[in-house]
Amino acid sequence: MASVAADVRSRRPTAEREGSTIDQAILSPGTVSINVQGAFIVDEDHSRPPTPSDDAVEHDTDIRLPNHKALVSHVALDIGGSLCKLVYFTQEPDSKNLGGRLNFLTFETERIDQCLGFVKGLQGDYRTEHGPKSGGISIMATGGGAYKFYEEMKRVLEVEVLREDEMDCLIIGLDFFITEIPREVFTYNDADPMHFEEARTDIYPYLLVNIGSGVSMIKVSDRRKFERIGGTSLGGGTLWGLLSLLTGARTFDDMLKMAEAGDNGAVDMLVGDIYGTDYGKIGLKSTTIASSFGKVFKLKRQGESLAEDHGGLSHDNREDDNDASTSQPAFKPEDISRSLLYAVSNNIGQIAYLQSEKHDLERIYFGGSFIRGHRQTIQTLSYAIDFWSKGGKKAYFLRHEGYLGSVGAFLKRQPEDWGRRNSFEEDQVVKPKIQHREN
C-alpha cells in the first residue's frame, strides 16, 4: 500500500499554498466549491492514478474536472453488504492549471481492510504534500457499513468518520449525475445500445431502483423529498450467493462473464418449448421464459430414468453407478449463470414497473453495483419495463450506477450553489459537526 500511496503522490502537483487556506479547507471542507464546468467522463486514459492491482478491486471511469483548481480535503465511502465504493479527488499531474478528477474505486466489503489501507495511503500522501500540520483528509461514510465498521475505520484511519444517511446520499448522488454530467445517463434498445440523455433539470418525479445486495425502490418527488415505497430481497446478493453454490465462479465479474457465454434455453422452459412457436396473441415470443430453471427437473428425471433402465441405479455396483452418473444431463455453469441472471433481473424489472404504475412515475432510473454496465442485465431490465408498460415507460441507466451513495456522501460537504444547475441543496447545517471536530 505504501508504494501505491507513493505513486499517487508523485502524480500530484506540489505548488505552494497559503497555510491558512489549507487549514480552513481541512477544518471546514464544506467551504470548498467544486467547479463542474466542462466536466466530462474519461473513456480512455492511461494517466489515471495508480490503484491496487487486485482482481477484487475495480477502477471505474474517472470524471475530469478541468476547471477545478481548489483544494479538496475529503473522500467518501459507501459500504454495502457486498461491495465498498470509494470516491476521491486528485489533481492532474505537473500543472495546477489542468484541474483534477473524481476517481471511483470498488472493493469487496469482506476485504474492508484493503479499502481502509488504500484510504490510509491517501491520508499519508495528503500529509506529505501539505505538511504534517495539515491534519489530513476528512472521511465521509454512508451505507450500512458506515455503522458496522465505524469503530474499525476510526481506529485504522485515526480521524473522525462523518456518517451520512444512505437514502439521502443516494438521491443527492443521482440528482448530481442526471443534472451535471454529460453522457452519464443512457437508455438501451437493440438498435441503439447506449443512447445518451442530455443533462437536465426537470427531473422530478422519478423512481430510483437501487440494486445492491438487496433492492430498494425510492419515489423521489422533489429535491430532498423522497420515500422508500418498496423493494425485494432478491437482488445482487441473491445472484452472487446462488451462483457461488452452483458454479465455480469466485467473483461477481466471473459470474457475469459466464452468463455472457451461456444459453439459458438449456435450463429455462421457454414459450417455444410449450407451444412450439410464438404465442403471438398475447405478445410472447418463442424465446420468452415461461419458467426459470423449468427444464432442469424434467431433464434430470429423464437422465435418472435412463440410468435405471440400464441398471445403473438398481445394483449396488460402483462401476454401474459411475456409468449412471455419466448418463445424467450436465448443466453448464454458463447456462446456469445466464438463467439466474435473467430470473433476478426480470423479477426486479416487473416489480419496478408495478411500483411506477402504482405511484404514477414515468421515469425509472436503475442504480447499484448489481448492474455494473453489464449488457445482458441492462437489456433484461429495459425489456421488462418496455414490455409491461407497452412502450409507455423507459428504463434509464448510469455509467457510474454503483456510486450514487458515495458521490452523494462526497457532495454532502459542498455548498448549495456549487453546481452549475444547483443539483445539490444543503439543507443540513454542517457547523455543529465542524465545531465538534475542532474541539
Beta strands, then each sheet from edge to edge (+ up, - down):
strand 1: 40-41
strand 2: 58-65
strand 3: 74-79
strand 4: 83-91
strand 5: 100-108
strand 6: 138-142
strand 7: 161-163
strand 8: 185-187
strand 9: 195-196
strand 10: 206-211
strand 11: 215-222
strand 12: 225-232
strand 13: 269-270
strand 14: 289-291
strand 15: 363-367
strand 16: 394-398
sheet 1: 1+ 2- 5+ 4- 3+ 6+ 7+
sheet 2: 9+ 8- 16+ 15+ 10+ 11- 12+
sheet 3: 13+ 14-
end
